[in-house]
Amino acid sequence: MSVRTGAGYIEALRAMNPNVYMDGKVDSVIDHPAFAGIIASYADLYDLQKVDERLTYDENGERFAASFLVPRTEADLVVRRKAARACAEYSGGMLGRTGDHMNAALTAFSQAGAWFADADPQFEKNIVDYATWVKENDLLLTSTIGSPQVNRSVSASEQGGGETTLRVVDQNDRGIVVSGARMIATNAPLADEILVMPQTVLRSSMDDKPYSFAFAVPSDIDGLTLLCRRPLRRGTSAVDEPLAARFEEIDAVCIFTEVTVPWDRVFLFGHPAKSNTMFTHTGAAALMAHQSVTRTTVKTEFYAGLLAEMSEAIGIDGYGHVQDDIAQALVAVQMGRSALRAAEADGYVNDVGFFQPAMEPLAAVRTWYPRYFQSLPQAIRKFGASGLTALPFEGDLDGDLGGDVDRFLQGKSLPGGERVRLFNLGFDAAVSSFAGRQALFEYYFHGDPLRMASAYLSAADTSSHRDLVRRILDRTRRDGRRLK
């Protein structure tokens, strides 16, 4: 089928019947108001593939999503980045689980057959066949990695007495049988498939072997329950909630109750050490980081633009502290762009055979951005101040009080109704529940920032930096004697 359409995505979603709970059983995801906006947005993204050439590539006369392009050269990485950018521009980077994120991982896995075969030759066939099937049908995937927060001071096998974390409880001729829970699968109720990825903190012991696996299941497989968080939007209009109305991705806890995963959908099982390195040794971490840094760079551009628009609208753009905040956002944009270009220029053919972006600049942004991002909503709140609390409903902009709105809520350069629309965007980006979830999402997108910083430091080569210090010290000693 190659490139999917929005109508095709909605048709497939309507044919599925996932077991979803959100304040009670959800009879139909496709008809539930909490999912309406995000389903429409993902359908739009599929339709964009038909009109925006950046989103697809040609392979033997067929068009496929560019997120499936196996990079062989630096130019291929540029193609992938431009596609990720086109996808992110649609939402200003607010959609964190667009299909291209997991497609990046799957593309890397498809090239790492020998790595999977080292555990079992069947796993190589399984991952290659699965990746081909997803690509040819242009499916929407999400993933789940984390375990429930029961007792973080003990290992996965000890959580809740070993009864909470997802684990293999049996195996037979049909496949492995799993029970337990996983957090957090963003968009699971509206995805075609869920990639259940390995945890990366397993010990190489018999106790952790039941927790060592990677597999994929349809989101409506028997025995899987998707327990959703409460929606964050009020459900009014896209004018009142310009971001939440269209881009709220619903997160879900995945509860597996003796779910049988067929053997041909199992990609790894019983190898804790390999589970710990599945993302790094296959090049998946680098391709995923390439996509995510592209998205967060676009997101920073959105906030920089919003800050500039708001400051001009109410005449505060001449103040030094306002200019400083906008300048810092623009600097952050350039840091993201520069890291992407450096990663591409310093890319190399990795051990599994594809041209991988250099991880060092991408890892630097992944380590820095979760903390930096928190300053962007803060700047929006500073610029808007009380103006972010003086925002009437859409119905009052053109109703009986329309004239009063234009008179009393006008800006320096905008009539009242337009200023309200702009500040509604600021409210949704910095004050609303949607904004709070965005801040949390970005902070923990790659994991605990402290662990990310520790991992970054462990991987960093500081030898040249330290050598520079030693050379300066040596020169100081020599010059100190000579210049007495």
C-alpha positions as CSV (number, residue, x, y, z in Angstrom):
1,M,0.0,0.0,0.0
2,S,3.0,2.3,0.7
3,V,1.8,5.8,1.6
4,R,-1.4,5.9,3.6
5,T,-4.2,8.5,3.5
6,G,-6.0,10.1,6.4
7,A,-9.2,8.3,5.4
8,G,-7.3,5.0,5.3
9,Y,-6.0,5.6,8.8
10,I,-9.5,6.5,10.2
11,E,-11.0,3.5,8.4
12,A,-8.4,1.1,10.0
13,L,-9.0,2.7,13.4
14,R,-12.7,2.2,13.1
15,A,-12.2,-1.4,12.3
16,M,-10.2,-2.0,15.5
17,N,-11.7,-2.5,19.0
18,P,-9.1,-1.8,21.7
19,N,-10.2,-2.3,25.3
20,V,-9.9,1.3,26.4
21,Y,-11.0,2.8,29.7
22,M,-11.3,6.6,30.4
23,D,-13.7,7.3,33.2
24,G,-15.3,4.0,32.3
25,K,-15.3,1.7,29.3
26,V,-14.9,3.5,26.0
27,D,-17.2,1.9,23.5
28,S,-15.6,3.5,20.4
29,V,-12.3,5.4,20.3
30,I,-13.2,6.9,16.9
31,D,-16.4,8.4,18.3
32,H,-15.2,9.5,21.7
33,P,-14.8,13.3,22.0
34,A,-11.5,13.1,23.9
35,F,-9.9,11.5,20.8
36,A,-11.5,13.6,18.1
37,G,-8.9,16.3,17.8
38,I,-5.8,14.1,17.9
39,I,-7.3,11.6,15.4
40,A,-8.1,14.4,13.0
41,S,-4.5,15.7,13.4
42,Y,-2.9,12.3,12.7
43,A,-5.2,11.9,9.7
44,D,-4.0,15.3,8.5
45,L,-0.4,14.2,8.8
46,Y,-1.1,11.1,6.7
47,D,-2.8,13.3,4.0
48,L,0.2,15.7,4.1
49,Q,2.3,12.9,2.7
50,K,0.4,13.3,-0.6
51,V,1.1,17.0,-1.0
52,D,4.4,17.7,0.8
53,E,7.3,16.0,-1.0
54,R,9.5,16.3,2.0
55,L,7.5,13.6,3.8
56,T,8.1,10.7,1.3
57,Y,10.8,9.2,-0.8
58,D,10.8,7.0,-3.9
59,E,11.9,3.3,-3.7
60,N,11.6,1.3,-6.9
61,G,8.8,3.5,-8.2
62,E,6.8,3.5,-5.0
63,R,6.4,6.3,-2.4
64,F,7.1,5.5,1.2
65,A,7.2,7.6,4.3
66,A,10.7,9.2,4.6
67,S,11.0,8.0,8.1
68,F,11.6,4.5,6.7
69,L,14.5,5.6,4.5
70,V,17.6,3.7,5.4
71,P,20.4,6.3,5.4
72,R,23.4,5.3,3.4
73,T,24.9,8.8,3.1
74,E,24.9,12.2,4.8
75,A,22.4,13.3,2.1
76,D,20.0,10.6,3.3
77,L,20.1,12.0,6.8
78,V,19.2,15.4,5.5
79,V,16.2,13.9,3.7
80,R,15.1,12.3,7.0
81,R,15.6,15.6,8.9
82,K,13.6,17.6,6.4
83,A,10.8,15.0,6.7
84,A,10.9,15.1,10.5
85,R,10.8,18.9,10.2
86,A,7.8,18.9,7.9
87,C,5.9,16.7,10.4
88,A,6.9,18.8,13.4
89,E,5.9,22.1,11.7
90,Y,2.3,20.9,11.5
91,S,1.9,21.1,15.3
92,G,4.8,23.5,16.2
93,G,6.5,20.4,17.7
94,M,3.7,19.7,20.2
95,L,3.0,16.2,18.9
96,G,5.7,14.1,20.5
97,R,4.6,10.6,19.3
98,T,4.2,11.1,15.6
99,G,4.8,8.0,13.6
100,D,8.3,9.1,12.5
101,H,9.7,8.6,16.0
102,M,9.1,4.9,16.3
103,N,9.7,4.4,12.5
104,A,13.2,5.6,13.2
105,A,13.8,2.9,15.7
106,L,12.2,0.3,13.4
107,T,14.4,1.4,10.5
108,A,17.5,0.9,12.5
109,F,16.3,-2.5,13.8
110,S,15.6,-3.7,10.3
111,Q,19.3,-3.2,9.4
112,A,20.6,-5.0,12.6
113,G,19.6,-8.5,11.7
114,A,22.9,-10.0,12.7
115,W,22.6,-8.4,16.1
116,F,19.2,-10.0,16.7
117,A,20.3,-13.3,15.1
118,D,23.1,-13.5,17.8
119,A,20.3,-14.2,20.3
120,D,18.2,-16.3,17.9
121,P,18.2,-16.6,14.1
122,Q,14.4,-16.4,14.2
123,F,14.5,-13.0,15.8
124,E,16.4,-11.6,12.8
125,K,13.6,-12.8,10.4
126,N,10.9,-11.5,12.8
127,I,12.2,-8.0,13.0
128,V,13.0,-7.7,9.3
129,D,9.6,-9.0,8.3
130,Y,7.8,-6.8,10.8
131,A,9.6,-3.7,9.7
132,T,8.8,-4.4,6.1
133,W,5.1,-5.0,6.9
134,V,4.9,-1.7,8.9
135,K,6.6,0.2,6.2
136,E,4.5,-1.2,3.3
137,N,1.3,-0.5,5.2
138,D,2.4,2.9,6.7
139,L,1.2,2.0,10.2
140,L,1.1,4.2,13.2
141,L,3.2,2.8,16.0
142,T,3.6,3.8,19.6
143,S,5.8,2.2,22.3
144,T,6.0,1.5,26.0
145,I,9.2,1.0,28.0
146,G,8.8,2.0,31.7
147,S,7.4,0.0,34.6
148,P,4.8,1.1,37.2
149,Q,6.1,3.4,39.9
150,V,5.7,1.0,42.8
151,N,9.1,0.9,44.6
152,R,11.9,2.5,42.7
153,S,14.5,1.4,45.2
154,V,14.3,-2.2,44.0
155,S,14.8,-4.0,40.6
156,A,12.0,-4.8,38.1
157,S,11.7,-8.3,39.3
158,E,11.0,-7.1,42.9
159,Q,8.4,-4.4,42.0
160,G,5.2,-5.3,43.9
161,G,6.6,-8.7,44.8
162,G,7.2,-9.4,41.2
163,E,3.5,-9.1,40.3
164,T,3.3,-5.6,38.7
165,T,6.1,-5.3,36.1
166,L,5.3,-6.8,32.7
167,R,7.0,-10.2,32.5
168,V,6.9,-13.5,30.7
169,V,4.7,-16.0,32.7
170,D,4.7,-18.8,30.2
171,Q,5.7,-19.9,26.7
172,N,4.3,-22.5,24.4
173,D,4.2,-23.5,20.7
174,R,2.2,-20.3,19.9
175,G,4.5,-17.8,21.6
176,I,5.2,-16.1,24.9
177,V,2.6,-15.3,27.5
178,V,3.0,-12.0,29.3
179,S,1.2,-10.4,32.3
180,G,1.8,-7.2,34.1
181,A,1.8,-3.5,33.3
182,R,3.8,-1.0,31.4
183,M,3.9,2.8,31.4
184,I,3.4,5.0,29.5
185,A,2.1,4.4,26.0
186,T,1.2,7.7,24.4
187,N,-1.5,7.4,21.8
188,A,-1.9,3.7,22.4
189,P,-5.7,3.8,21.9
190,L,-5.3,5.3,18.4
191,A,-2.2,3.5,17.2
192,D,-2.2,0.4,15.0
193,E,0.6,-1.3,16.9
194,I,2.4,-1.1,20.2
195,L,6.1,-1.8,20.3
196,V,6.9,-3.2,23.8
197,M,10.5,-2.3,24.1
198,P,13.1,-3.7,26.5
199,Q,13.9,-2.0,29.8
200,T,17.5,-0.9,29.8
201,V,18.4,-1.4,33.5
202,L,18.2,-5.1,33.7
203,R,20.7,-7.3,35.5
204,S,22.3,-10.3,33.8
205,S,20.7,-12.8,36.1
206,M,18.1,-15.4,36.0
207,D,15.7,-13.2,38.0
208,D,15.6,-10.6,35.2
209,K,15.3,-13.0,32.3
210,P,11.4,-13.0,32.4
211,Y,11.6,-9.2,32.1
212,S,13.9,-9.3,29.1
213,F,12.0,-9.1,25.8
214,A,11.0,-7.0,22.9
215,F,7.8,-7.6,20.9
216,A,5.0,-5.9,19.0
217,V,1.2,-6.4,19.4
218,P,-1.9,-4.7,17.9
219,S,-3.4,-2.2,20.2
220,D,-6.6,-4.3,20.3
221,I,-5.0,-7.7,21.1
222,D,-7.0,-9.9,23.4
223,G,-6.0,-9.5,27.1
224,L,-4.7,-5.9,26.7
225,T,-6.4,-3.1,28.6
226,L,-5.5,0.6,28.0
227,L,-6.1,2.7,31.0
228,C,-6.1,6.3,29.9
229,R,-5.4,9.5,31.9
230,R,-8.1,12.1,32.1
231,P,-8.2,14.6,29.2
232,L,-6.7,18.0,29.8
233,R,-8.8,20.1,27.5
234,R,-12.2,21.7,28.4
235,G,-13.7,20.7,25.1
236,T,-14.7,24.2,24.0
237,S,-13.2,25.3,20.6
238,A,-10.0,25.5,18.7
239,V,-10.0,29.3,19.3
240,D,-10.3,28.9,23.1
241,E,-7.8,26.0,23.1
242,P,-5.8,26.3,19.9
243,L,-3.2,23.6,20.9
244,A,-5.1,21.2,23.2
245,A,-8.1,21.0,20.8
246,R,-5.9,19.5,18.1
247,F,-2.7,18.1,19.6
248,E,-3.5,16.5,22.9
249,E,-2.0,13.0,22.8
250,I,-3.7,10.7,25.3
251,D,-1.3,8.7,27.5
252,A,-2.3,5.2,28.7
253,V,-1.1,2.5,31.1
254,C,-0.9,-0.9,29.3
255,I,-2.2,-3.7,31.4
256,F,-1.5,-7.2,30.0
257,T,-3.5,-10.1,31.3
258,E,-2.0,-13.4,30.0
259,V,-1.6,-12.0,26.5
260,T,-0.2,-14.5,24.1
261,V,2.4,-12.8,21.8
262,P,3.0,-15.0,18.7
263,W,6.6,-16.1,18.1
264,D,6.8,-14.2,14.8
265,R,6.2,-10.9,16.7
266,V,8.9,-11.6,19.3
267,F,12.2,-9.8,18.6
268,L,14.2,-10.6,21.7
269,F,13.6,-12.8,24.7
270,G,15.7,-14.0,27.7
271,H,18.8,-11.9,27.1
272,P,19.1,-9.1,29.7
273,A,22.5,-7.9,28.5
274,K,21.2,-7.5,25.0
275,S,18.0,-5.8,26.2
276,N,20.2,-3.2,27.9
277,T,21.9,-2.3,24.6
278,M,19.2,-2.9,22.0
279,F,18.9,0.9,21.2
280,T,22.5,1.8,21.3
281,H,24.1,-1.2,19.5
282,T,21.6,-1.2,16.6
283,G,21.9,2.5,15.9
284,A,18.2,3.1,16.9
285,A,19.1,5.6,19.6
286,A,20.9,7.8,17.1
287,L,18.1,7.8,14.5
288,M,15.5,8.4,17.2
289,A,17.6,11.3,18.6
290,H,18.0,12.8,15.1
291,Q,14.2,12.9,14.8
292,S,13.5,14.1,18.4
293,V,16.1,16.9,18.2
294,T,14.5,18.0,14.9
295,R,11.1,18.2,16.6
296,T,12.3,20.0,19.7
297,T,14.2,22.5,17.5
298,V,10.9,23.3,15.6
299,K,9.2,23.5,19.0
300,T,11.7,26.1,20.2
301,E,11.2,28.0,16.9
302,F,7.4,28.1,17.7
303,Y,8.0,29.5,21.2
304,A,10.5,32.1,19.9
305,G,7.9,33.2,17.3
306,L,5.2,33.3,19.9
307,L,7.3,35.4,22.2
308,A,8.1,37.8,19.4
309,E,4.4,38.1,18.4
310,M,3.2,38.7,22.0
311,S,5.8,41.3,22.8
312,E,5.1,43.3,19.7
313,A,1.3,43.0,20.2
314,I,1.4,44.8,23.5
315,G,4.4,47.0,22.9
316,I,7.0,45.5,25.3
317,D,9.4,44.5,22.6
318,G,11.7,47.4,23.4
319,Y,12.5,46.3,26.9
320,G,15.9,44.8,27.6
321,H,14.7,41.8,29.6
322,V,12.1,41.0,26.9
323,Q,14.7,41.1,24.2
324,D,17.0,38.9,26.3
325,D,14.3,36.2,26.6
326,I,13.7,36.2,22.9
327,A,17.4,36.2,22.1
328,Q,17.9,33.2,24.3
329,A,15.2,31.3,22.5
330,L,16.8,32.2,19.1
331,V,20.1,31.0,20.4
332,A,18.5,27.7,21.5
333,V,17.1,27.3,17.9
334,Q,20.6,27.7,16.5
335,M,22.0,25.2,19.0
336,G,19.5,22.6,17.8
337,R,20.1,23.3,14.1
338,S,23.8,23.3,14.6
339,A,23.7,20.0,16.5
340,L,21.7,18.4,13.7
341,R,24.1,19.5,11.0
342,A,27.1,18.4,13.1
343,A,25.5,15.0,13.6
344,E,25.0,14.6,9.9
345,A,28.4,15.9,8.8
346,D,30.2,13.7,11.3
347,G,28.0,10.7,10.6
348,Y,29.5,7.3,9.8
349,V,28.7,3.8,8.6
350,N,28.0,2.0,11.9
351,D,28.5,-1.7,12.8
352,V,25.1,-2.8,11.4
353,G,25.8,-1.1,8.0
354,F,23.8,2.1,7.7
355,F,25.0,5.8,7.8
356,Q,24.3,6.8,11.4
357,P,24.3,10.4,12.6
358,A,27.0,11.1,15.2
359,M,25.5,10.8,18.6
360,E,27.7,13.3,20.5
361,P,26.0,16.5,19.4
362,L,22.5,14.9,19.6
363,A,23.3,13.6,23.1
364,A,24.4,17.1,24.1
365,V,21.0,18.5,23.1
366,R,19.1,15.7,24.7
367,T,20.9,16.3,27.9
368,W,20.5,20.1,27.9
369,Y,17.0,20.6,26.4
370,P,14.7,19.1,29.1
371,R,15.8,21.7,31.6
372,Y,16.1,24.6,29.1
373,F,12.6,24.0,27.7
374,Q,11.0,24.9,31.1
375,S,12.2,28.5,30.5
376,L,10.1,28.9,27.4
377,P,6.6,28.7,29.0
378,Q,8.0,30.8,31.9
379,A,8.9,33.5,29.4
380,I,5.4,33.4,27.8
381,R,3.9,33.8,31.3
382,K,6.2,36.7,32.0
383,F,5.3,38.5,28.7
384,G,1.6,37.9,29.0
385,A,1.3,38.4,32.7
386,S,-2.3,39.3,33.7
387,G,-3.2,39.4,30.0
388,L,-3.2,35.6,30.0
389,T,-6.1,35.7,32.6
390,A,-8.2,38.2,30.6
391,L,-9.3,35.8,27.9
392,P,-13.0,35.5,27.1
393,F,-14.6,32.6,25.3
394,E,-14.8,32.6,21.5
395,G,-18.5,33.2,21.7
396,D,-18.0,36.5,23.4
397,L,-15.5,37.8,20.8
398,D,-18.2,38.5,18.2
399,G,-21.3,38.5,20.5
400,D,-23.0,41.3,22.4
401,L,-19.7,42.4,23.9
402,G,-17.7,42.2,20.7
403,G,-17.3,46.0,20.7
404,D,-16.1,46.0,24.3
405,V,-13.6,43.2,23.6
406,D,-12.1,45.2,20.7
407,R,-11.9,48.3,22.7
408,F,-10.7,47.1,26.1
409,L,-8.6,44.0,25.1
410,Q,-6.9,45.5,22.1
411,G,-3.1,45.6,21.8
412,K,-0.7,48.0,20.3
413,S,-0.8,46.4,16.9
414,L,-3.9,44.1,17.2
415,P,-7.7,44.6,17.6
416,G,-9.1,43.0,20.8
417,G,-10.4,39.8,19.1
418,E,-7.1,39.1,17.4
419,R,-5.1,39.8,20.6
420,V,-7.3,37.4,22.5
421,R,-6.7,34.7,19.9
422,L,-2.9,35.2,20.1
423,F,-2.9,35.2,23.9
424,N,-5.1,32.1,23.9
425,L,-2.3,30.4,22.0
426,G,0.1,31.7,24.7
427,F,-2.2,30.4,27.5
428,D,-2.3,27.0,25.9
429,A,1.4,26.9,25.4
430,A,2.4,28.1,28.9
431,V,-0.5,28.1,31.5
432,S,-3.1,25.4,30.7
433,S,-3.2,21.8,31.7
434,F,-2.0,21.0,28.2
435,A,1.0,23.2,28.7
436,G,1.8,21.4,32.0
437,R,1.7,18.1,30.4
438,Q,4.0,19.4,27.6
439,A,6.5,20.6,30.3
440,L,6.4,17.2,32.0
441,F,6.7,15.3,28.7
442,E,9.8,17.2,27.5
443,Y,11.5,16.9,30.9
444,Y,11.2,13.2,30.9
445,F,11.1,12.5,27.2
446,H,14.4,10.6,27.2
447,G,14.3,9.5,30.8
448,D,15.4,11.1,34.1
449,P,17.5,14.2,33.2
450,L,20.0,13.3,36.0
451,R,20.5,9.8,34.6
452,M,20.8,11.3,31.1
453,A,23.5,13.7,32.4
454,S,25.3,10.9,34.1
455,A,25.2,8.7,31.0
456,Y,26.4,11.6,28.9
457,L,29.3,12.2,31.2
458,S,30.2,8.5,31.2
459,A,30.3,8.4,27.4
460,A,32.1,11.7,27.0
461,D,35.8,11.7,26.0
462,T,37.4,14.5,28.2
463,S,41.0,13.5,27.5
464,S,41.7,16.3,25.0
465,H,40.1,18.8,27.4
466,R,42.2,17.6,30.3
467,D,45.3,17.6,28.1
468,L,44.7,21.2,27.3
469,V,44.6,22.0,31.1
470,R,47.8,20.0,31.6
471,R,49.6,21.8,28.8
472,I,48.6,25.2,30.2
473,L,49.9,24.1,33.6
474,D,53.1,22.9,32.2
475,R,53.6,26.2,30.3
476,T,52.9,28.1,33.5
477,R,55.6,26.2,35.3
478,R,58.1,26.9,32.5
479,D,57.1,30.5,32.1
480,G,57.1,31.0,35.9
481,R,60.8,30.2,36.1
482,R,61.7,32.2,33.0
483,L,59.8,35.3,33.9
484,K,61.0,35.7,37.5
